[in-house]
Amino acid sequence: MRVLSVVGNRPQFIKSAPLSAALEAAGIEEVLLHSGQHYDRELSQLFFEELGLGEPTYRLEAGSLPHDEMIERMRPGILAAIESEKPDWVLVYGDTNTTLAGARVAHDAGVPLAHVEAGLRSGDWSMPEERNRVEVDRLAQLLFCPDERSLQTLASEGVGGEALVVGDVMADAARLFAPLARERSQALERFSLEPGKFVLATAHREANVAQPRLGRIVEGLNAISERVIFPAHPRTRSALAREKLALSPQIELTAPLGYLDLTALASQARVIATDSGGLQKEAYWYGVPCVTMRPSTEWMDTVELGANVLVDDDPAKISRAVAEARMPADLPALYGDGFASQKIAAALLDRA
């Protein structure tokens, strides 16, 4: 069996690492295509180096373009890979433009599509990611859900593909790489940090790097009294400079971090303030409270359990939630047992 895996951004690199290992162990040949959606070296090449991923067979240069233009730019390269490799399945992850491009081309080429992280919904149709994930789920023949909630969502929408609850491959990555990150990374020493005595902040979503939201988020972060480490996505850094938004002295703006460094910081922070879907889950698995700077989330279980607080872009709510953040006791396991990758590989083999 041969699978064409289509990846293109930071979370997808992380998700693909344990799944690539599981596919190899199951005797499934994987061909990797990197769309180039995240073209900055810190956001792409370092993941192949740090996570031990094989070099992509195909590299596109999608870069940073508006939604429809980016997808059209990817289409010829993905189609050429499908025609050359003749995969049994095309495998896509999550909800990015790369995900949608891979799904559309697979559908048009008549190749079965498998969607990892299927059935997630935030309910916020202003997010491009929400529209992407809904369309991809409707195109997929095999849908790998992280939990029962996402399975029920697909059923309620009448999605036609076969849906399976396997857990979240991000939990696999957290199980495998968090101990390694704390052992190998020197990030705490480099930033002169003590475990549990700093805030990790990230903001990269399209809506959050435009005004007035970005200014309001900065105002909220500036009001935090603790030390804040803020690894900035390239477009976030550009927006801060363009809008002349100044950060308070306790905030250290840094270049994007490699996965192991970011994992070491996230797993040892007192609290994480973010707009990242992946970091919301990772915070839960690490036992670190999360403050989510978005109006909605796909991971409502973390909110309902009190481990995650939605604050949108309200400056006062951001600073107050960070100050008051505490992790509740006796939380249940969420999103699988850390072995979703093996279940996905087995399901693909069963359908050979």
LINTAQUI-V894081 format. One record per backbone hydrogen bond with DSSP energy under -1.0 kcal/mol. CO is the residue of the C=O (numbers start at 1). NH is the residue of the N-H. If there is no record, write none. Layout:
co:CO nh:NH
co:CO nh:NH
//
This chain:
co:1 nh:29
co:2 nh:88
co:2 nh:89
co:3 nh:31
co:4 nh:91
co:5 nh:33
co:7 nh:35
co:8 nh:38
co:9 nh:13
co:10 nh:14
co:11 nh:15
co:12 nh:16
co:13 nh:17
co:15 nh:19
co:16 nh:20
co:17 nh:21
co:18 nh:22
co:19 nh:23
co:20 nh:24
co:21 nh:25
co:22 nh:26
co:23 nh:28
co:24 nh:27
co:29 nh:3
co:31 nh:5
co:32 nh:57
co:32 nh:58
co:33 nh:7
co:34 nh:60
co:35 nh:62
co:36 nh:63
co:40 nh:43
co:41 nh:44
co:41 nh:46
co:44 nh:47
co:44 nh:48
co:45 nh:49
co:46 nh:50
co:47 nh:51
co:58 nh:34
co:66 nh:70
co:67 nh:71
co:68 nh:72
co:69 nh:73
co:70 nh:74
co:71 nh:75
co:74 nh:78
co:75 nh:79
co:76 nh:80
co:77 nh:81
co:78 nh:82
co:79 nh:83
co:80 nh:84
co:81 nh:85
co:82 nh:86
co:89 nh:4
co:90 nh:114
co:91 nh:6
co:92 nh:116
co:96 nh:100
co:97 nh:101
co:98 nh:102
co:99 nh:103
co:100 nh:104
co:101 nh:105
co:102 nh:106
co:103 nh:107
co:104 nh:108
co:105 nh:109
co:106 nh:111
co:107 nh:110
co:112 nh:90
co:113 nh:141
co:113 nh:142
co:114 nh:92
co:115 nh:144
co:116 nh:94
co:124 nh:127
co:127 nh:131
co:128 nh:132
co:129 nh:133
co:130 nh:134
co:131 nh:135
co:132 nh:136
co:133 nh:137
co:134 nh:138
co:135 nh:139
co:136 nh:140
co:141 nh:162
co:142 nh:115
co:143 nh:164
co:144 nh:117
co:144 nh:118
co:145 nh:166
co:145 nh:167
co:147 nh:151
co:148 nh:152
co:149 nh:153
co:150 nh:154
co:151 nh:155
co:152 nh:156
co:153 nh:157
co:154 nh:159
co:162 nh:143
co:164 nh:145
co:168 nh:171
co:169 nh:173
co:170 nh:174
co:171 nh:175
co:172 nh:176
co:173 nh:177
co:174 nh:178
co:177 nh:181
co:178 nh:182
co:179 nh:183
co:180 nh:184
co:181 nh:185
co:186 nh:190
co:187 nh:191
co:188 nh:193
co:194 nh:197
co:198 nh:270
co:199 nh:229
co:200 nh:273
co:210 nh:214
co:212 nh:216
co:213 nh:217
co:214 nh:218
co:215 nh:219
co:216 nh:220
co:217 nh:221
co:218 nh:222
co:221 nh:224
co:227 nh:199
co:228 nh:252
co:229 nh:201
co:230 nh:254
co:233 nh:237
co:234 nh:238
co:235 nh:239
co:236 nh:240
co:237 nh:241
co:238 nh:242
co:239 nh:243
co:240 nh:245
co:248 nh:251
co:250 nh:228
co:252 nh:230
co:254 nh:232
co:258 nh:262
co:259 nh:263
co:260 nh:264
co:261 nh:265
co:262 nh:266
co:263 nh:267
co:265 nh:268
co:268 nh:196
co:271 nh:200
co:272 nh:291
co:273 nh:202
co:274 nh:293
co:276 nh:280
co:277 nh:281
co:278 nh:282
co:279 nh:283
co:280 nh:284
co:281 nh:285
co:282 nh:286
co:283 nh:288
co:289 nh:272
co:290 nh:309
co:291 nh:274
co:292 nh:294
co:292 nh:311
co:294 nh:312
co:299 nh:302
co:300 nh:304
co:301 nh:305
co:302 nh:307
co:302 nh:308
co:303 nh:306
co:307 nh:290
co:309 nh:292
co:311 nh:314
co:314 nh:318
co:315 nh:319
co:316 nh:320
co:317 nh:321
co:318 nh:322
co:319 nh:323
co:320 nh:324
co:335 nh:168
co:339 nh:343
co:340 nh:344
co:341 nh:345
co:342 nh:346
co:343 nh:347
co:344 nh:348
co:345 nh:349
co:346 nh:350
co:349 nh:352
//
